[in-house]
Amino acid sequence: MAAVLAAVAVFGVAAAMVAYGLYPGYLEHGEAAIAATAFRLLHGMPAYYAFDAPERITNIYGPWTYLWHAVPLALFGATLTTSKIAALTGPVLVITGAWAVGRRFGRFGEAVAVALAAGFIIMHLGFPVTVRPDALLTALVALATWAAARTEGPGWAWAESLAIGIAGGVAANIKIHAGLYFAPVALLHLAGDWRRLLPMAAAGSVALAAPFLSPLFPLGDYLSWFGPISAKENTWNGFRVLWMKFALYLGVPVAAWALAGRQALAGRERTYLAAYVACVLVALFPATKNGASHHYYMPFLPLLVDLSLRAFRAGRRRVVLARALVGFAALVLLLAAQTERRFFKSLEWTQARDVTAEIEALIRANPGLPMQMGVGDIPQRFYLYSWRDLPVFAGGPYTMDAGIVMEMTKLGVPMPAEATRRMAACETRLWLIPGGESPFTLKGYYDQTIFDAAFRDAFMAHHHKVASGRYFDLWRCEE
């Protein structure tokens, strides 16, 4: 039964990966921001800008996020499909990592590990297959979990300590709170021999610091964003969205150890489970902030798998535990089926093809002219902004991102005068605006007008509409 569940779950993940890889668009507007920034790195342009810089495109994912997504763009060219390649390798790495963790528990352990991993990936759709760092972060935790499991006896364990350190350093340079996912497995590894702390910490520090040696990743500009962003409020609505995932991530390993019996939980595994529970609870703080959600729990997945299978190995009631683990996997897959159905339903193939074709036709009709995409005034059509990296891939500028400005407006950060001057000076000659809409008058998620009056006035004073299509108007700037 575990093997059947694993096969069904893997097939579901594979279907989602293939479909999204071929889909001519994105599910979420933030994907285009990551892809555009990764592409700009290849042309020597930095990922981060100061708070008062006229470029309003800084997204505070760490450098390794952009480096990871830049590799396929460098190798295969910049298209919607190639921008997703790095993201689509994430689920493969996560499932492979879970399988490697489960191997220590025999064929049953392998099947349960794969079933749980693939099932939870489907539950988190579309985050694991979209242009985001969540799947990569989960794969790094899987690497650390596998390395720690190899070295539970005494000794330096140099290779494993270095692997855990590098994985942790890279992860912290993807999302700054990544230590929550690594703390339990790091404690498990160090319980074998605390001398391992030195090589682990040294490797982690190098992996964390290395990207900032490049001018592409100015450290001061990167760090300056965390103070204001940390001030974003937590909401009850955030927990309402993620409570089911929270309950599963907390409940599955705890229930497994409860079935294993109190005597089975001892020594380092008691510390391991306690640290895991504490970190799952603490993760509620970043996960319930505005803009966050249940994907903040996905990196706990390798730890959930490892802890649950450890309970199976340690418990005396192995048949009961085996049935419980299969039951957990079946429950996850049952819940995931509804998520996958919504995922496939959200892929608007005909519309996505038409939008892509219209943008590409406008780019071809205006060779050599700097073009960016802006926003209009209808929130229901903000989804069109998800295609904004197509002009960037064609060589256009990327200096103004409405999603980033939305967040900065919420934080009370004003639009710099230099950004308004650039708009008036026609530094971007052409702007794509959703058809029939008033340019740059959109109200964002926080019910605030994103762009201030001076910026909008500068646009209207120097731009006029020169073409209209089914989805976009083309506005041209004249000094």
N, C-alpha and C positions, 0 to 999 in steps of 0.2 A: 504493500500500500504506500509506503514511503517513497519507493522508487516511482510508482505511478504518479504520485503527487508532484515529485521532482520533475518528471518528464512534462507533465501538463504545464507546470509553472514556467519551465524553461522555454517551452513553445510559446507561451504567452508573452514572455519578455522578448523573444526573438521576433515575434510578429510586430510588436510595438516598435522595436528598433528598426526593422526594415521599412515599415510604413513611415516612420518619422524621418528616416534618412532620405527617402524619396519625396517627401512632402515639400512642395515649393514655397515654404514659408516657415514661420515660427509660431509657437503657441503663446508665447509671452513676450512682451515688448522688451524686457530686460536682456533677452538673449542677443538681440542685435547690438546692444551696447558693449557686451563682452566681446563679440566677434569683431566689431569695428575697432575697439581698442587693441585687440590682439593683432589685427591687420596693420594698424598704425605702427606697432613696434617694429615690424619688418621694414619700415621706411624711416626708422630712427626717431620717431616721435614718442615722447614720454607718456606713461600711463596715468600719471597724477599731476594735478595742478593745484596751486595755492587757492585758498578760499576766495581771495579777491582777484583771481586771474580772470580774464575775459572768456577763456575756455571753460565751459560749464559741462564737462563730460567725465568728471572724476567719479568712479565707482570704487568703493573701498574693498573690493576683493584684493587679496594679496598677489604679489608678482607671479607666483607659480601658476595661478589661475590663467593668466594671460599667456604665459610661456607655453603652457600645455596646449591651449587652443591655437597658438600661433604656428605650431609645428606643421599640422596638415595644410594650413594656408601657404606656408613656405614651400612645402613639397609638391602640392597639387594645384596651386593657384586658388584665388579667392572666389568662391561661389557659395550659394546657400548650402549646397550639399557638402562641400569640403569644410565649411565652417562647423558642421555637426560631427565630423569624424572623431575628434577627440572625445566629445561628449558620449558618442555611441560606443566607444571602447570601455567606458566606465562600467556599465552593467556586466560586461564580459569579465572584467577584472574582479568585480565584487563577487560574482558567482564562482569564479575560479578560486578566489581567496577563501570563500566559505567552504568549498570542496576540500581545499588543502587543510583547513582547520578540522573538518570532519573526518579526514582520513585516519586520524589517530584513534577513532572510535569504531573502526571497521566499516563494512559496507552499509550497515544501517546508519551509522553516523554520517557517512558521505551523503546518503539519500536525504536524510533529515536536514542536513546543513544546506544542501542545494534547494530543497523544497522551501525551507524558511527564507533563504536569501532571495530566491526568485519571486516568491510570493510577496515578500515585503517590498521588493522593487516595484512590482505591479501596484501595490497599495499606494506607493508614493508617486505614481505617474501623474503628470509627465515629468517631474523633476529629474529622475535618474537618466532620462534619455535626451533632455534638452541641454542647450548651451549654458550650463551652470557647473559649478565645481562640486556639487554634492556627491556624485558618484565617485569622483576621483578621491575625495576626502574619505569616503567609506572604504575604498580600495586600500588606501594607506593604513587605515586602522586594521584592515584584514591582514596586511603584511606584518604589522607590529604584533598582532595577536598570534599569528603563525610562528613568528620568531620567538616570542616569549614561551610558547608551548614546547618548543624544541629544547629549552634550556632550564628545566625546573630543578635540576641538581645544582650543586655548588660549582664554582669555577668562574673564570673571567667571562667566558662566552663572548669573545671579541666580535665575531661576525654578527651575531644576533644583536648584541648591544648597539653596534654601529647601525644595523638595519632599523632598529626601533628608534634610535636617535634621529636618523635621516628622515624616516617617515614622519616623526613628530615635528621636526623642523620645517619640512615642506608643508605639512598640514597647517601649522601655525601661521605659515606664510600664505595660506589660502583663506582661512578664516581665523581671526585672532582668538576666538574662544575654543579652538581645536583641542586645547589641553584637557577639556572635559572628557573627550573621547579617549584620550591616551592615558589619563591618570590611572585607571584601574589596571590596565595591562602593564604599565610601567611599574606599578607597585608589585604586581605579580612577578615580574622579571627581577626586580631588585631584591625581593625576598629570598631569592636563591643565593645571592652574594652582592652585598652593597658596594663592592669594588667596581661593579659594572656601571655605577653612576657616572664615573669619570668619562669613559669612552662614549657612553650614551649622550651625556650632556654636551661633550665636545662636538660630536657629529651633528647633534641637533642645532647647536649654535651656528655651525658653519652653513648648514642647509637653510637656516632662517636668515642669516645675514648676507649670503652670497649675492642674491639678486640686487641688493641695494648698493653694491659696488659699481653697478652700471648707472649711467645718467638717465637711462630709460625709466628708472624707478627712484625718483627723489624721495629719500626717507622723510625729510621734514614735511613735505607736502602730504605724504601718505599719513603720517601720524597726526597731522593737524585736524584731520577729519573725525577722529574717534571721540573727541570731547563732545562736539555738538551731536553726533549721531547717537552717542550713548544716552543723551537726554530724551530721546524719543520715548513716549509713554508706553507702558504695558496695558493691554486691554483684555477684558473678559472675553470679548469676541475672539481674541486669539486662542484662548484655551478652548472655547466652544468648537473651533475648527479642528484642533489637534488632539482633543481629549482621548479619542479612540486609539490613536497611535501611542500616545503617552501610556495609556492603560496596558497595551500589549507589550511595549518595551519594558515597562516595569514589571508587569504581571507574569509573563512567560517564564523567565528564569527563576523568579521568586517561587512560583508555583512548582516548578520542576524540583527545586531544592526542598520545598516543603514535602513533596511526595517522596523524595529520597530519604528523608528522615533527619532528625536533628543530629544524630551521631555521625552522619555522613559528612556534615559540613564542619570542617575543622581546619586549623592551620592557615596556610596562605590562601586557600580557597574561600575561607570565611572573610578574610580581608578583601579579597578580590570581589566577592559579591557585595560586601558593604560599600566598597568604593564605587562600584557600578550603580547601586541604588542611589547613593548620594549624588553622583554626577547626573543621573537621569532626573532627579528632583531639581538640581541647580539649573539644568538646561531649560527649565520652564521660563527662567528669567529672559534669556535672549529670544527664546522661541515665541513668546507672546508679545513681543514688541511689534509696533506697526511695521508691516512689510515682511515680517518673518512668518513662519508657519511650521507645519508638521515635518517638513524636510530637514529641520534642525535635528530631528531624532534619527534619521537614517544612518548616520555614521556609527551609531551604537549597535548596528546590526551584527557585525562580526563578534562582538562581545556577547550579545544575546545568544548567538549560536554556540559559542564556546562554553559559556556558563551552563546552558541547558544540557549540552552533551556531557559535561563534567558531572552534572547531577545524575544523569543516566548511568555513567560509569561507576559512580560512588555509591549509588543507592542499592539496597538489597532487593527491593521490589522491581526488578528490571522489566518484567512483563507489564506491570502497571505504568511504569515510567515510559516504556516504549509506546504503549497505546496513547499515553498523554501527549507525548511529543508529536506523534502522528496526528492526533486530534488538534493540537495547536496549529500544525502546518495546514491541515484541512480548513480550519477556521480562517486562517489568514488568507488562504486561496479563495475561499468563499466570499470573504469581504472584498478581496482584490478584484473579483470578477466584475463587480459593479463599477469599480474605478476604471478598469480597462474598457468597459463598454462606453463610459463617458469620454474616455480619451479618444477612442476611434470616432465617436460621434462629433467631437470638436474639430476634426480635420475637415475643413471645407475645401475640398480638392479643386473644384471648378473655379471658385472665387480666387483661391490662392494662385492658380495658374494665370487667371486673367489679370490680377493685380501685378504679378511679376512681369508679365508680358508688356503691360502698359508702361511700367517704370523703365524697363529695358529699352522700349521703343523711344521714349523721351530722351534717354541717355544717348542713344545712337543718333537721334535727330539734332543733338546739340553737342557735337564733339569739341572737347577742349574747354568747355565753359564750366566753371566751378558750380556744382549743384549739391544742395542739401535738401533734406526733407524737414518740413515744419509741421505744426499742428493747426487745426482749425478751432471750432467752437462746440462740436457735438461729441460728448463723451462716448456715446455708443459707437462712434467710428474711430476711436483712438486705436483700435486694433490695427488700422492701416499703418500706424507708426512702426509696427514690427518689421516693416520692409526697409527701414531707413538706412541699412548698411549696404544696399545695392548701389546707390551712388558713391558710397565710400569705396567699395570694391572696384568701382570703375575709375578711381583716381580722384574723386571729389573730396572736399574738406569734411571734417567732422569736428565742429567747434561748439555746437549747441545741442544739447540733448534735453528734450522736454521732461523726460523721466527724472533726470538729475535735478533740473531746475525746480520741478515739483517738490522734491525733497528739501531743497535749499529754501524754497519759499516757506515751507512748513516750519523750518528752523529759524526763519526770520532773517535770512541772509539776502541782502539786496543785490539786484543785478548791477554789475560794475558799469560805470560810464563808458569804459573802453569797449565793452560788448555792444552797447548801443551805437557808439561811433562806428564800429566795424560794420554794423548793419547798414548805416547810412552811407558808408563809403563803398558799398557794393563789393566787399571782399568775397562774398558768395554771390555770384551773379544770378543764379537761378534757384528758386525755391519751389519744391513740390508741396502743395497744400491740399488736403482733402477737398474734393470737388464741391463747389457751392458754399463753402464755409468761410467765415470771417477769420483771417489769419491771426494766429497766436492769441486767441481770446478764450482758450479752453480753461475750464475749471477742473482742477485735479481731484485726486482721491480724497483730499482733505477739505474739499469745498472752498478752495481758494483759487482765484485767478492766477495762473502760473506766471505769466509774463506781465511786467508792470506797464503802466500807460506810456512812459517814455520810449520803451522798447517797441511797443506796438505802433506808436505814432511815427517812429523812425522808419519802420517797415512801410507803413502806408504812404509816407511822404516820398519814398524813393522807389517803390515797386508798382508795377501794373501787371494785370493778368494778360498773358499773351496766348494761352491755349487752354482748352478744357477737354478732359477725357471722361471716361466712365467713372473713374475713381479719384482722379487728381486734377487740380488746376495747376498750370505752370505760371509762376510769377517771375518777372524779370526786373532786375534792379538797373536804374539809370541814375547816375550821379547828378 
